[in-house]
């Protein structure tokens, strides 16, 4: 079936990418980022089972609380129910207002309890997605000073003491930028894992934001790669 993301394949791809980065740039900070990428992909794979699995213990507790609340409301109505012989219009109005108020509170409590599992999953998903967003910016920082035109035309006269060190060849820079683009793609796929079995609108919106961010950053990287290929050609 090719209609679902396979977290195991994503983890395997991240591990191979980590090996490639380590072999090509063993002393670079990008190697450490690649290692962190493997960890977040592994966590996304583990979290998918957690999101897909019903939390029966929580549902049982919620069901018990709802039943208890309903019992309390019913007992309250029985106690305050006036006797037919001594009832008046004022008593009936007062009883109706009290009953409606209790039903409203009961409805709010039931809504809060029945959405508890979804909100719990949402909180965990949003925390993980926030870390993915931060990693995307970290990857962007690593490629920020990689200027393909300066590498292709390394005159060196325009550098200042504060200029970043440019020790990569054109081929190495091309591989470095390509690795950054692959990392962003894997981050985007890891974010999609969180909504594959969890159809929460808030979480889906956060995932879409991460995907847009990764796509935008990747486009900037590919513009550099195209410039580099043009200069090398």
C-alpha positions in Angstrom: 0.0 0.0 0.0 1.4 3.4 -1.0 -1.3 5.6 0.5 0.2 6.0 4.0 3.6 7.2 5.2 5.7 4.4 6.7 7.5 5.8 9.8 10.0 3.0 9.6 11.1 4.0 6.1 11.4 7.6 7.2 13.7 6.6 10.1 15.7 4.4 7.8 16.2 7.3 5.3 17.2 9.6 8.2 19.8 7.1 9.4 21.3 6.8 5.9 21.4 10.6 5.6 23.2 10.8 8.9 25.8 8.3 7.7 26.2 10.3 4.4 26.7 13.6 6.3 29.1 12.0 8.8 31.2 10.5 6.0 31.3 13.7 3.9 31.5 16.3 6.7 32.7 14.5 9.9 33.7 17.7 11.7 30.7 19.8 10.8 27.8 20.9 12.9 25.5 19.5 10.3 26.5 16.0 11.3 25.1 16.7 14.8 21.9 18.1 13.3 21.6 14.9 11.2 21.9 12.9 14.4 19.1 14.9 16.1 17.0 14.4 13.0 17.2 10.7 13.4 16.0 11.0 17.0 12.9 13.1 16.1 12.0 10.7 13.3 12.2 7.8 15.7 10.0 9.7 18.1 7.5 10.4 15.4 7.4 6.7 14.6 6.8 5.8 18.3 4.2 8.6 18.7 2.2 7.4 15.8 1.2 4.2 17.8 0.4 6.4 20.8 -1.9 8.6 18.7 -3.6 5.7 16.9 -4.2 3.7 20.0 -7.5 4.5 22.0 -6.8 5.4 25.6 -9.3 3.0 27.2 -8.3 3.8 30.7 -9.0 7.5 30.1 -12.3 6.8 28.4 -13.4 4.5 31.3 -12.6 7.3 33.8 -14.4 9.9 31.7 -17.4 7.6 31.4 -17.5 7.0 35.2 -17.3 10.8 35.9 -20.1 11.5 33.5 -22.3 8.9 35.1 -21.5 10.3 38.5 -22.4 13.8 37.4 -25.6 12.6 35.9 -26.5 10.8 39.1 -25.8 13.9 41.2 -27.9 16.1 39.0 -30.8 13.6 39.0 -30.6 13.2 42.8 -30.6 17.0 43.2 -33.7 17.3 41.1 -35.5 14.6 43.1 -34.6 16.4 46.4 -35.7 19.8 45.3 -38.8 18.6 43.4 -41.8 20.2 45.1 -44.8 18.2 46.0 -47.6 18.6 43.5 -50.1 19.7 46.3 -47.9 22.5 47.6 -46.5 23.7 44.3 -47.1 27.1 42.8 -46.2 28.9 39.6 -43.3 30.6 41.4 -42.0 27.3 42.6 -42.4 25.8 39.1 -40.5 28.6 37.5 -37.7 28.4 40.1 -37.5 24.6 39.6 -37.3 25.0 35.9 -34.5 27.6 36.1 -32.5 25.4 38.5 -33.0 22.4 36.3 -31.9 24.2 33.2 -28.9 25.6 35.0 -27.9 22.2 36.1 -28.3 20.8 32.6 -26.1 23.5 31.2 -23.4 22.8 33.7 -23.7 19.1 33.0 -23.4 19.7 29.3 -20.3 21.8 29.7 -18.7 19.2 32.0 -19.6 16.4 29.6 -18.0 18.3 26.7 -14.9 19.0 28.7 -14.5 15.3 29.7 -15.3 13.9 26.3 -12.7 16.1 24.6 -10.0 15.3 27.2 -8.4 12.6 25.2 -8.2 14.7 22.0 -6.8 17.7 23.9 -4.2 15.5 25.5 -3.1 14.1 22.2 -3.1 17.6 20.7 -0.9 19.0 23.4 1.7 16.3 22.8 1.6 16.7 19.1 1.9 20.5 19.2 5.0 20.2 21.4 6.7 17.8 19.0 5.7 19.9 16.0 7.1 23.0 17.7 10.5 21.2 18.0 10.3 20.2 14.3 9.8 23.9 13.4 12.8 24.9 15.5 14.9 22.3 13.8 13.9 23.6 10.4 15.3 27.1 11.4 18.5 25.4 12.7 19.0 23.7 9.4 18.5 27.1 7.7 21.1 28.7 9.9 23.7 26.1 8.8 23.2 26.9 5.1 22.8 30.6 5.6 26.4 31.7 4.9 26.9 29.2 2.2 27.2 31.5 -0.8 27.6 29.6 -4.1 28.8 32.6 -6.1 31.6 33.3 -3.7 32.8 29.7 -3.9 32.6 29.6 -7.7 34.5 33.0 -7.9 36.9 32.7 -4.9 38.9 35.8 -5.4 39.2 36.3 -1.7 39.7 40.1 -1.9 36.3 41.1 -0.7 36.4 39.1 2.5 36.7 40.9 5.9 38.1 39.5 9.2 34.5 38.8 10.2 33.6 37.0 6.9 32.6 33.3 7.4 35.2 30.7 6.5 34.7 29.3 3.0 36.8 26.1 2.8 34.5 24.0 0.7 34.9 23.2 -2.9 32.0 23.7 -5.3 31.2 20.0 -5.2 31.3 19.9 -1.4 29.1 22.9 -1.2 26.6 21.3 -3.6 26.5 18.2 -1.4 26.1 20.2 1.8 23.2 22.2 0.4 21.6 19.0 -0.9 21.9 17.4 2.6 20.1 20.4 4.1 17.3 20.2 1.6 16.9 16.4 2.4 16.8 17.2 6.1 14.0 19.7 5.6 12.0 17.2 3.6 12.4 14.5 6.3 11.2 17.1 8.9 8.1 17.7 6.8 7.4 14.0 6.5 7.9 13.5 10.3 5.4 16.3 10.9 2.9 14.6 8.6 3.1 11.5 10.8 1.4 13.2 13.6 -1.9 13.8 11.7 -1.9 10.5 9.8 -4.1 8.9 12.4 -5.1 12.0 14.4 -7.6 14.2 12.5 -7.4 17.2 14.8 -7.9 20.6 13.0 -5.5 22.5 15.2 -2.7 19.9 14.9 -3.3 19.7 11.1 -2.9 23.5 10.8 0.4 23.4 12.7 1.6 20.6 10.5 0.7 22.5 7.4 2.7 25.5 8.7 5.8 23.3 9.2 5.4 21.9 5.7 5.1 25.4 4.3 8.2 26.5 6.3 10.2 23.5 5.1 9.2 24.0 1.5 10.0 27.7 1.6 13.5 27.1 3.1 14.1 24.2 0.7 13.3 26.5 -2.3 16.0 29.0 -1.1 18.5 26.1 -0.9 17.7 24.9 -4.4 18.1 28.4 -5.7 21.7 28.3 -4.4 22.2 24.8 -5.9 21.0 26.0 -9.3 23.4 29.0 -9.1 26.2 26.7 -8.2 25.4 24.3 -11.0 25.3 27.2 -13.5 28.6 28.5 -12.3 30.2 25.0 -12.4 28.8 24.4 -15.9 
